[in-house]
């Protein structure tokens, strides 16, 4: 191997040499996954510069950074680095741009060509960027999305290095501080007034005005706080809406949309037709009787504090609808027989059983109810239920419990109705 070739090998393999080429740095590599397409030159340029600076080769983009050496022994190592950088740049542009730059052999000439073509600071481009920047607003987007759009446009407009002087006065620092304040003000102006008007006023009132990073952090905190409060309010509104829905009214009689197939009248079904099953005691053809009797035809000795919800339909219907109470026919028979026997005048017995004579049992009722809490056991809260009383007024049941009529007969889900 010649002396020139030996020195070239030493230069590109010596880690202390500025021309050192790492084994992983091949000509087929790409410097960025964001390929240059034309309109994204500003971002692409910064990405390429950062990638080359990380490899200590950004100087090849400037003629004065790594000038072409005159020493023939160093020239070979310089050419090797220059060729690799040209390949990296070509691999980092769109395939439609590659054919127009592939003929460049010098890295800084290739770089200047792309900069002139796509990154020129021409008047129309600057005007377009300024127009986009002035119209940029949050418009309901998250703060993160709006901030990223703002910073991207700001860097395109003002990201280039401004000319500076080499004197030691504080003018450069003052100009930089003023630019940061202007950046913060522009960012705050684009925020939604309804959401961030208050926190924006607080930030502007601080002296000196916060830099954009601290202002952004405060705005994000405010956004998170409002999101938590909004979620809590949404749950409250949903609960209030559910509570405003009309509760099922527990009244007497069949639903009005029932129609009897026997007599053709509305308001009851065929299994409750008086013409077919007979009128209950105390109620004849002339209208409603003066009182109400329990199912099975037996008259209870007095009206107590507990009552069923629904219409009694006679003894024949009691056996048919005994399942509405969750009772077997045998239990229903024993229950009806107990209603004919006078019990103690006490509301509850020594064993916790309610007085049987004070209850009107309706086999067709969906619920039973009472206004005396002492008759109930295992009282628990329940969803509000509107009850229509016989006098036409309405009340709301919010609790229910169990009533033990005998060791074998227990009514469950008995509503506790105020003012009954």
C-alpha positions as CSV (number, residue, x, y, z in Angstrom):
1,X,0.0,0.0,0.0
2,X,1.3,3.5,-0.9
3,X,2.1,6.1,1.8
4,X,-0.9,8.2,0.7
5,X,-3.2,5.2,1.0
6,X,-1.8,4.3,4.4
7,X,-2.4,7.8,5.7
8,X,-5.9,7.9,4.3
9,X,-6.8,4.6,6.1
10,X,-5.3,6.0,9.3
11,X,-7.3,9.2,9.1
12,X,-10.7,7.6,8.5
13,X,-10.2,4.9,11.2
14,X,-8.6,7.1,13.9
15,X,-11.3,8.2,16.3
16,X,-9.3,11.4,17.1
17,X,-9.2,12.4,13.4
18,X,-11.8,14.9,12.1
19,X,-12.2,12.6,9.1
20,X,-13.0,9.5,11.2
21,X,-15.7,7.3,9.8
22,X,-17.5,4.9,12.2
23,X,-18.1,1.4,10.9
24,X,-21.9,2.0,11.2
25,X,-21.8,5.1,8.9
26,X,-22.4,3.7,5.5
27,X,-23.4,5.6,2.4
28,X,-26.9,3.9,2.4
29,X,-28.0,5.6,5.6
30,X,-30.6,8.4,5.8
31,X,-30.2,11.3,8.2
32,X,-34.0,11.7,8.9
33,X,-37.2,9.8,8.3
34,X,-38.9,13.1,7.3
35,X,-38.0,13.3,3.7
36,X,-37.8,16.7,1.9
37,X,-40.8,17.2,-0.2
38,X,-40.5,21.0,-0.8
39,X,-42.9,22.7,1.5
40,X,-41.4,21.1,4.7
41,X,-37.9,22.5,4.0
42,X,-37.7,24.5,7.3
43,X,-38.1,21.5,9.5
44,X,-36.1,19.3,7.2
45,X,-33.1,21.7,7.3
46,X,-32.9,21.8,11.0
47,X,-33.2,18.0,11.3
48,X,-30.3,17.5,8.8
49,X,-28.1,20.1,10.6
50,X,-28.7,18.4,14.0
51,X,-27.9,15.0,12.5
52,X,-24.6,16.1,11.0
53,X,-23.6,18.1,14.1
54,X,-24.1,14.9,16.0
55,X,-21.6,13.2,13.7
56,X,-19.2,16.2,13.8
57,X,-19.7,16.8,10.0
58,X,-21.9,19.9,9.9
59,X,-18.9,21.9,8.7
60,X,-19.1,20.1,5.3
61,X,-22.2,22.2,4.6
62,X,-20.2,25.4,4.7
63,X,-17.2,26.0,2.4
64,X,-15.2,27.4,5.3
65,X,-16.1,24.6,7.8
66,X,-14.2,21.8,6.2
67,X,-12.4,23.4,3.2
68,X,-11.0,21.1,0.6
69,X,-7.4,20.3,1.7
70,X,-4.5,20.9,-0.5
71,X,-2.4,18.0,1.0
72,X,-2.9,15.0,-1.2
73,X,-2.8,12.6,1.7
74,X,-5.7,14.4,3.6
75,X,-7.6,15.0,0.4
76,X,-8.5,11.3,0.0
77,X,-10.0,11.2,3.5
78,X,-11.9,14.5,2.8
79,X,-13.4,13.0,-0.4
80,X,-14.5,9.9,1.5
81,X,-16.4,12.0,4.1
82,X,-17.8,14.4,1.4
83,X,-19.2,11.5,-0.6
84,X,-20.9,9.9,2.4
85,X,-22.5,13.2,3.3
86,X,-23.8,13.7,-0.3
87,X,-25.3,10.2,-0.2
88,X,-26.9,10.9,3.2
89,X,-28.6,14.1,1.9
90,X,-29.8,12.3,-1.3
91,X,-31.3,9.6,0.8
92,X,-33.1,12.2,2.9
93,X,-35.1,13.8,0.1
94,X,-38.2,12.6,-1.8
95,X,-37.6,10.3,-4.8
96,X,-39.0,13.0,-7.1
97,X,-36.2,15.4,-6.0
98,X,-33.3,13.0,-6.1
99,X,-32.7,13.0,-9.9
100,X,-32.2,16.7,-9.9
101,X,-29.4,16.7,-7.3
102,X,-27.7,13.4,-7.9
103,X,-25.1,15.1,-10.1
104,X,-23.7,17.2,-7.2
105,X,-20.3,16.0,-6.0
106,X,-19.6,18.6,-3.4
107,X,-21.7,18.5,-0.2
108,X,-21.9,22.3,0.4
109,X,-22.9,22.9,-3.3
110,X,-25.7,20.3,-2.9
111,X,-26.8,22.0,0.3
112,X,-26.8,25.4,-1.3
113,X,-28.8,24.2,-4.3
114,X,-31.6,22.8,-2.0
115,X,-31.6,25.9,0.2
116,X,-31.9,28.2,-2.8
117,X,-34.7,26.1,-4.3
118,X,-36.9,25.4,-1.3
119,X,-35.7,27.7,1.5
120,X,-35.3,31.0,-0.1
121,X,-36.5,34.0,2.1
122,X,-38.7,35.4,-0.7
123,X,-41.4,38.0,-0.2
124,X,-44.4,35.8,-1.2
125,X,-43.4,33.0,1.2
126,X,-42.8,35.4,4.1
127,X,-46.2,37.0,3.4
128,X,-47.9,33.6,3.4
129,X,-46.3,32.7,6.7
130,X,-47.2,36.0,8.3
131,X,-50.8,35.6,7.1
132,X,-51.1,32.1,8.6
133,X,-49.5,33.3,11.9
134,X,-51.9,36.3,12.3
135,X,-54.9,34.1,11.7
136,X,-53.8,31.3,14.0
137,X,-56.3,30.7,16.8
138,X,-57.0,27.8,19.2
139,X,-60.6,27.4,18.0
140,X,-61.5,24.6,20.5
141,X,-58.3,22.6,20.0
142,X,-56.3,21.3,22.9
143,X,-53.6,23.6,24.2
144,X,-50.9,21.1,23.2
145,X,-52.1,21.1,19.5
146,X,-52.4,24.9,19.4
147,X,-49.0,25.4,21.0
148,X,-47.3,23.1,18.5
149,X,-48.9,24.9,15.6
150,X,-47.8,28.3,17.1
151,X,-44.2,27.3,17.7
152,X,-43.9,25.8,14.2
153,X,-45.0,29.0,12.5
154,X,-42.9,31.1,14.8
155,X,-39.8,29.2,14.0
156,X,-40.5,29.4,10.3
157,X,-40.8,33.2,10.5
158,X,-38.2,34.1,13.2
159,X,-36.1,31.0,13.6
160,X,-33.2,32.2,11.5
161,X,-30.3,33.7,13.3
162,X,-30.5,37.5,13.5
163,X,-27.4,39.6,12.8
164,X,-25.5,40.4,16.0
165,X,-22.6,42.5,16.8
166,X,-19.5,41.5,18.7
167,X,-19.5,44.3,21.3
168,X,-20.2,43.6,24.9
169,X,-23.2,45.9,25.5
170,X,-26.5,44.6,26.8
171,X,-28.4,45.5,23.7
172,X,-28.5,41.9,22.4
173,X,-29.8,40.6,25.7
174,X,-32.5,43.3,25.8
175,X,-33.6,42.5,22.2
176,X,-33.8,38.8,23.0
177,X,-35.9,39.5,26.1
178,X,-38.2,41.7,24.1
179,X,-38.6,39.0,21.5
180,X,-39.5,36.4,24.2
181,X,-42.2,38.8,25.6
182,X,-43.6,39.3,22.1
183,X,-43.7,35.5,21.6
184,X,-45.6,35.1,24.9
185,X,-48.2,37.8,24.0
186,X,-48.8,36.3,20.5
187,X,-49.4,32.9,22.1
188,X,-51.8,34.3,24.7
189,X,-53.8,36.2,22.1
190,X,-54.6,33.0,20.2
191,X,-56.2,31.3,23.2
192,X,-60.0,30.8,23.5
193,X,-61.4,33.8,25.5
194,X,-64.1,31.8,27.2
195,X,-61.8,29.2,28.6
196,X,-58.6,31.0,29.3
197,X,-59.5,34.7,29.5
198,X,-59.0,34.8,33.3
199,X,-55.7,33.0,33.5
200,X,-54.4,35.0,30.5
201,X,-55.2,38.3,32.4
202,X,-53.2,37.0,35.4
203,X,-50.2,36.1,33.2
204,X,-50.2,39.5,31.4
205,X,-50.4,41.3,34.8
206,X,-47.2,39.8,36.0
207,X,-44.0,41.8,35.9
208,X,-42.0,40.9,34.0
209,X,-44.2,38.9,31.7
210,X,-43.5,35.2,31.9
211,X,-41.6,33.5,29.1
212,X,-43.6,31.3,26.8
213,X,-42.6,28.0,28.5
214,X,-43.9,29.0,31.9
215,X,-47.0,30.6,30.4
216,X,-47.7,27.3,28.5
217,X,-47.3,25.3,31.7
218,X,-49.9,27.5,33.5
219,X,-52.3,27.3,30.6
220,X,-52.1,23.5,30.5
221,X,-52.7,23.3,34.3
222,X,-55.8,25.4,33.9
223,X,-57.0,23.2,31.0
224,X,-56.6,20.1,33.1
225,X,-58.5,21.7,36.0
226,X,-61.4,22.8,33.8
227,X,-61.5,19.3,32.3
228,X,-61.9,17.7,35.8
229,X,-64.6,20.2,36.8
230,X,-66.4,19.7,33.5
231,X,-66.4,15.9,33.9
232,X,-67.9,16.3,37.4
233,X,-70.6,18.7,36.1
234,X,-71.5,16.3,33.3
235,X,-72.0,13.5,35.8
236,X,-74.2,15.9,38.0
237,X,-76.2,16.9,35.0
238,X,-76.8,13.3,33.9
239,X,-77.9,12.5,37.5
240,X,-80.3,15.5,37.6
241,X,-81.7,14.5,34.2
242,X,-82.4,11.0,35.4
243,X,-84.0,12.3,38.6
244,X,-86.3,14.6,36.5
245,X,-87.7,11.7,34.5
246,X,-91.3,11.0,35.6
247,X,-91.3,8.2,38.2
248,X,-93.8,5.4,37.7
249,X,-97.1,6.4,39.4
250,X,-98.5,3.8,41.7
251,X,-102.3,4.3,41.5
252,X,-105.3,2.1,41.6
253,X,-106.9,0.5,38.6
254,X,-105.7,-1.1,35.4
255,X,-103.6,0.9,32.9
256,X,-105.9,3.0,30.7
257,X,-104.6,1.3,27.5
258,X,-106.2,-2.0,28.6
259,X,-109.2,-3.1,26.6
260,X,-111.5,-6.0,27.6
261,X,-112.3,-8.5,24.9
262,X,-115.5,-9.6,26.7
263,X,-117.4,-6.4,27.2
264,X,-115.5,-4.2,24.8
265,X,-114.8,-1.5,27.3
266,X,-111.4,0.1,28.0
267,X,-109.7,0.4,31.3
268,X,-109.5,-3.3,32.3
269,X,-108.5,-6.7,30.8
270,X,-110.7,-9.7,30.3
271,X,-109.4,-11.4,33.5
272,X,-110.7,-8.4,35.5
273,X,-114.1,-8.0,33.8
274,X,-116.8,-7.7,36.4
275,X,-119.4,-8.9,33.9
276,X,-117.5,-12.1,33.4
277,X,-116.3,-12.8,37.0
278,X,-118.9,-11.0,39.0
279,X,-118.9,-7.8,41.0
280,X,-116.9,-7.8,44.3
281,X,-118.8,-7.3,47.6
282,X,-119.7,-3.7,48.3
283,X,-119.6,-2.8,44.6
284,X,-122.6,-3.3,42.4
285,X,-123.6,-2.3,38.9
286,X,-124.6,1.2,40.1
287,X,-121.1,2.3,40.8
288,X,-118.4,2.0,43.5
289,X,-119.4,0.8,46.9
290,X,-118.8,2.5,50.1
291,X,-115.8,0.4,51.1
292,X,-113.2,-2.0,49.9
293,X,-112.9,-5.6,51.0
294,X,-110.0,-8.0,50.7
295,X,-109.8,-10.7,48.0
296,X,-111.6,-13.9,48.5
297,X,-114.9,-12.3,49.5
298,X,-114.1,-12.1,53.3
299,X,-114.5,-8.7,54.8
300,X,-111.7,-7.7,57.2
301,X,-113.0,-6.1,60.4
302,X,-111.8,-2.6,59.8
303,X,-109.4,-0.7,57.6
304,X,-105.8,-0.5,59.0
305,X,-102.7,1.3,58.2
306,X,-101.5,-1.0,55.5
307,X,-103.1,-1.5,52.1
308,X,-102.4,-3.0,48.6
309,X,-101.8,-1.1,45.4
310,X,-104.1,-2.2,42.6
311,X,-107.7,-3.4,42.2
312,X,-109.2,-6.3,44.0
313,X,-111.0,-8.6,41.6
314,X,-112.8,-11.1,43.7
315,X,-112.0,-14.5,45.2
316,X,-111.8,-16.2,41.8
317,X,-109.0,-13.9,40.7
318,X,-107.1,-14.3,44.0
319,X,-105.8,-17.7,43.3
320,X,-105.0,-16.8,39.7
321,X,-102.9,-13.8,40.7
322,X,-101.3,-15.2,43.9
323,X,-98.0,-15.2,42.1
324,X,-98.1,-11.4,42.0
325,X,-97.3,-11.5,45.7
326,X,-94.8,-14.3,45.4
327,X,-97.1,-16.7,47.4
328,X,-98.1,-20.2,46.8
329,X,-101.8,-21.1,46.6
330,X,-101.6,-22.8,50.0
331,X,-100.0,-19.7,51.5
332,X,-102.7,-17.5,50.0
333,X,-105.4,-19.7,51.4
334,X,-104.0,-19.5,54.9
335,X,-103.5,-15.8,54.6
336,X,-107.1,-15.2,53.6
337,X,-108.3,-17.4,56.4
338,X,-106.3,-15.3,58.9
339,X,-108.0,-12.1,57.7
340,X,-111.3,-13.5,59.1
341,X,-109.9,-13.9,62.5
342,X,-109.6,-10.9,64.9
343,X,-106.1,-10.5,66.1
344,X,-104.5,-8.4,68.8
345,X,-105.0,-4.6,68.6
346,X,-101.3,-4.1,68.7
347,X,-99.5,-3.0,65.6
348,X,-96.9,-5.7,66.1
349,X,-96.8,-8.9,68.1
350,X,-94.1,-10.1,70.4
351,X,-92.5,-12.1,67.6
352,X,-92.4,-9.1,65.3
353,X,-95.5,-10.2,63.2
354,X,-97.8,-7.4,62.0
355,X,-101.5,-7.5,63.0
356,X,-103.4,-9.4,60.3
357,X,-106.6,-7.5,60.7
358,X,-105.0,-4.2,59.8
359,X,-104.0,-5.3,56.3
360,X,-106.0,-5.4,53.0
361,X,-104.3,-8.0,50.9
362,X,-104.6,-7.4,47.1
363,X,-103.6,-10.4,45.1
364,X,-103.3,-8.3,41.9
365,X,-101.1,-5.6,43.4
366,X,-97.6,-4.9,42.1
367,X,-96.7,-3.4,45.5
368,X,-98.2,-3.1,49.0
369,X,-97.8,0.0,51.1
370,X,-98.2,1.4,54.5
371,X,-97.8,4.7,56.3
372,X,-96.7,3.2,59.6
373,X,-93.0,2.5,59.8
374,X,-93.5,0.4,62.9
375,X,-95.0,-2.3,60.8
376,X,-91.9,-2.6,58.7
377,X,-88.7,-4.5,59.2
378,X,-85.4,-4.3,57.3
379,X,-86.3,-0.8,56.0
380,X,-84.0,0.3,53.2
381,X,-83.9,3.3,50.9
382,X,-85.2,3.0,47.3
383,X,-85.6,5.0,44.1
384,X,-88.2,7.7,44.5
385,X,-91.7,6.5,43.5
386,X,-94.7,8.8,43.1
387,X,-97.9,7.5,44.8
388,X,-101.4,8.8,44.0
389,X,-103.5,8.8,47.2
390,X,-107.3,8.2,47.2
391,X,-107.9,11.9,47.7
392,X,-106.1,12.8,44.5
393,X,-103.0,14.2,46.1
394,X,-99.6,12.7,45.4
395,X,-96.7,11.7,47.7
396,X,-93.4,10.1,47.2
397,X,-92.1,6.8,48.7
398,X,-88.4,6.7,49.3
399,X,-88.1,3.7,51.6
400,X,-89.5,0.1,51.7
401,X,-89.3,-2.9,53.9
402,X,-90.8,-6.3,54.9
403,X,-94.0,-7.1,56.8
404,X,-94.3,-10.5,58.5
405,X,-97.9,-11.5,58.7
406,X,-97.1,-15.0,60.0
407,X,-94.0,-17.3,60.2
408,X,-94.9,-18.6,56.7
409,X,-96.2,-15.3,55.1
410,X,-93.9,-12.4,54.6
411,X,-94.6,-9.4,52.3
412,X,-91.5,-8.0,50.7
413,X,-90.9,-4.6,49.2
414,X,-93.7,-2.9,51.1
415,X,-93.6,0.8,50.4
416,X,-93.5,3.3,53.2
417,X,-95.8,6.1,52.0
418,X,-96.0,9.4,53.9
419,X,-99.4,10.8,54.7
420,X,-101.2,7.5,53.9
